[in-house]
Amino acid sequence: MKHFALILLVLFCSLVSFAQTETEEKQYVIVTKNDGTEYVGYIVSDDGREVLLATEALGNLYIPKHEIKRIDKISYEAAMAEADVERLAIDKLFATRYFLTTNGMATPKGNHYAYWSLLGPEIHFAATDRLSLGLMSTWIGSPWVFAGKYTIASKENFHFGMGTLVGTGGYLGAEFGVALPFAAVTFGNNKNNVNFSGGWGGAGEWSEMGDNGSALFSVAACFKAGRKISVILDSFVITGLREVNYEWNPNTEMVEERIEYSTLALFISGIRFQTDSNKAFQVGFTTIAGSAVDDYVIPIPMVGWYRAL
């Protein structure tokens, strides 16, 4: 019996020693990409063209060498601490969006997400490292809006992308459509950034889309306030909204057409909570103002849920 206990003790010590040796042999690193994204793990292989990094949060990742800015060695304890932060951080999957607008940053290929808000459901796919495609609608299933964005440039803290929104009225009226080509310039990374975007959009019958077009602008930002919290700011300004009014002219004794142009502005501020790498929740308030609403200030709640697919 004494010999059996001694054998178990030796085997246990051997297993512990082996586990410690295996952990110590792994050199943990922080890989920083050119766009500022950081990944924590240990290098499984490096063939000169790409690095295979084993991470705690995302599993094995292949990262092309030309996208890597630097690789810093860290201890096992530091790596585990960083990995925990990485799991809870606002990662790049959700960081490409604010409340309504998107920015110029790209979503890595194979990463997809769904978004539910009070306006309706959305689903977005990263077809490549630069191209993302999406589909949006309202809770009544009409209209349907198709979204596409291509990131043209993405280096360190500068990102530039172009995209479009094209929609149809669906069962409420196929002759009704929405079109919005846009461009976005983003300064910063997936944790802290400021975005400027603009485009030309129109809504109405397809045959009159050119006459109903208006210029649109947006300024948005994301600031990390803690491990689980980020402050999200968004805006949407529409200028040159065309409105046709008909009035009786007593001089000509005829009904005459009078065209007026107005402005509509939406300002949104809120907080995003992310307690898991695969999901996030955000809440904020929207203020609507401008001549299109007779300069009234209308606060509207904005709530949304993100979920990785």
N, C-alpha and C positions, 0 to 999 in steps of 0.2 A: 504493500500500500504506500509505503514511504517512497519507494522507487517510482511508482505511478505518479504521485504528486510532484516529484522532482522533474519527471519528464514533461508534465503539463506546464510547470513553471518555466522550463527551458524553452518549450515551444512558444509560450506566450511572449517571453522576452525577445525571441527571435522575430516573431511577427511584428512586434512594436518597433524593433530596431530596423526591420526591413521597410516598414511604412515611413519611419522618420527619414531613412536614407533616400527613399524614392521621392519624398517631398523636397528634401534638400537638393536633390540632383536637378529638379526643375527650376530653371531660371525664370522668374516671373518678371514681366515687363508691362509698361504702359505704352501702347502704340498710338501716336498722335498723327492723325491724317492732315492733309493740307487744308481741309475745310474746318479744322478745329475739333472734329469728333475724336474722342478718346476711347480705346478699348483696353481692358485689363485681362491678362492671362499669361500663358506661357507658349512659346513658339514650338510647334510640333515639327515643322519643316520649313525650309527656305531654299527654293530652287533658283534664286536670283531674279525671278520675274514676279513671284508673289510669295507671301508669307501665310502659312496656315497657323492661325492663332486659336488656341483652346481657351474659351472664356467661361466663367461661371454663369453669367447672365444669359448669353445668347448661344452657347455651344461653340462648335468649330466655325471659324470665319476665314475665308480666303480674301486677303487684302493685297491688291497689286502694289508692287514696290514703288511705282511712280506716284501713287496716291499717299505715300507715307512721308510725313515731314520729319519725324524722329522716333526713335525707340529708346526708352529709358528703363534701366534695370531697377527693380524694387524688391524688397524682401517678401517672403511668403505672407507674413502678418499684414504688411501694408497692402499687398495684393488683395487679401480677403476683405480688408476694410474698404478698399477702392471698389471692389466688385459689388459690395453691398450698396455703396453710393450709386454705382452704375445701374443697378437694378431699380433703384428708386428715382433716378434722375429723369428729367424730361428728355427723353431720347429723341432722336431725329425723326422717328416715325410720326409723332404727333407735333413736333416742332415746326413742321412745314405749314401748319394751319394756325389761325387765330380764332376769332368767332365766325366771321363771314369770309374773310379774304385769305388767300394763300400767299406764300412768299417765293423767292427765287431759289431756295435750297432744294436739293434733290433728295429723294427717298431711295435708299439702297435697294437694288433689285431683289424681288422676292418678298418684300415687306408690304403687307396690305393692312388696311384698317377700315372699320365701319364707324360712322358717326351718327348719333341720334340727337336731334335738338327739338325744340318746340315747333320749329318750322317744318321738319320732316326728316326722313332717313337719307343717309348717303353711304356709298361704298367706294373705296379708292384702291387701285392696284398699281404697284411699281413694276411696269413691264420691263424696264431696263434700269441701269443706275442713274439715268438722266430723264427717262420718260415715265410719266405717271398718267393713268387714265381713271376716270371716275364716272359715277352715275348718281344723280340726285333727284329727289322728288319731294312732294308734300305728303301729308298724312292721308289725303284723299286720292293719292295716286295720279295727280295731274297738276301742273305739267311735268314732263320728264326733261331733265337737263343733262347733257353729256359734257364732261369736263376733260380737258387734256392740257398737260404742261410739260415743256421740255426745258431742262436746265442747260443753258448754253455755256456758261462759265461758272466754275465753282473752285475757288482757291483761297485757302486760309479764311479770312474774314470777309470775303467778297463773293457774292453769288448773283447771277443774272439769269433770268428765265423768261420764257414767253409761253402764252397759252391761250386757250379760248373756251368759252362756254356756249354751247349751242343747244337749244331746247325746242320742244314742240308742245302744243297745248294738250296733246293726247286726246282722250275721249271728250274733253270739254271743248275741243275745236282744233282740228289738225291745221287749219289755216292760220292759227295763231302761233307765233314763234318768238324766240329770244336768242339774241346773238351778242356776245361780248368778247372780242379779242383784247388781250391785255399783255402788258410787260411788267416785270417786277424786279427791283434791285434791292438786295438785302445785305446789310452790313452786320457782321457778328457771327455767332455760331449757334448750335442747337440749344444752348442754355440762355444766352443773352443776345438779342438781335433787334434791329430796327429795319423796317421794310417800307419802301416807297413803290407804289404801283399805280398804273393808269391805263386807260383804254377807251374804247368807243363802243357803246352798247345801244341796243335798240330792242323794243318789245312792241308787238302788235301783229297785224297781218303781214305776211311775208312780202306782199306786193308793195306795202307802204313802209317797209323797214328802214329804207334810206331816209325818209322824211321824219321818222320818229327817233332817230339816233341822238344820243347825248354823250358828252364827255364825262368820264368817271375818274375819280382820283381816290387814293387811299393812303393813309399813313398808319402803320401798325407797329407793335413792339411786344417783345417778351422779355421779362426780367426774372431771373431765378431769385426767389426770396428765401429759399430753404431747401432742404433735401427733398421735400415732398410738394412744395408750393412754388408756383410761378405767378407773377402778375401779368395779365394779358390785356393789352390795349388795342383797339381796332377802330376803324372809321370807314365811312363810305360816303362820298360826296358826289352827287349827280348835278351837273350844271346844264343849262339850256333845255330843260324839260319843256316840250312843246305842247301847248294847250290851245285848242281852237274854240272860240266863243262866237255865238251869233247874236247880233244886236240889231234892233230896229233903228234905222236912221231916218228921223223925221224930215230931214232936208231932201233926201232922195226918195223917201217913202218906200224904202226897200230894206230887206233884211241883209245885213252885210256881215261878212266873215272877219273876225278880229283874232289875230294870233298873238299869244303872250308866251313868254319864256320865264321859267321859274327855277329855283334851286332847292334841292332836298339833301339834307345832311344827316347821317347817322353816326353817333359816337358811342362806343361801347367800352366799358372798363369792367374788369372782373378778375377772378382768381381761378387758377387751374390746380387741382389736387391730383397727384399721381402717387399712389401707394403701392403700385405694382407695375412691372415693366410692360404689361400687356393691356393695361386699361387706365383711364383717367376720367376725371369729372371736372367740369368747369361751370361757373355760375357768374353772372354779371348783369349789368343794367344797360339798356340802350336808351339814348336820348335822341329824339327826332326833332329837327328844327329846320327852318328855311322858309322861303316865300311860298313854296308849294303847300305848306300847311299853315299859312298865314302867320308864320313866325311863332307858333305855339311850341312849347317845350313839352314833349310827351315821353315820360319814362316807361320803358317796357322791359320786363325781366327776360333774361337770356340764359337758358340752361342747356347743357350738352354733355353727352357721354361718348368717350372714345373706347374702342376695343380693337386690339390687334387680331388679325385673322390668320 
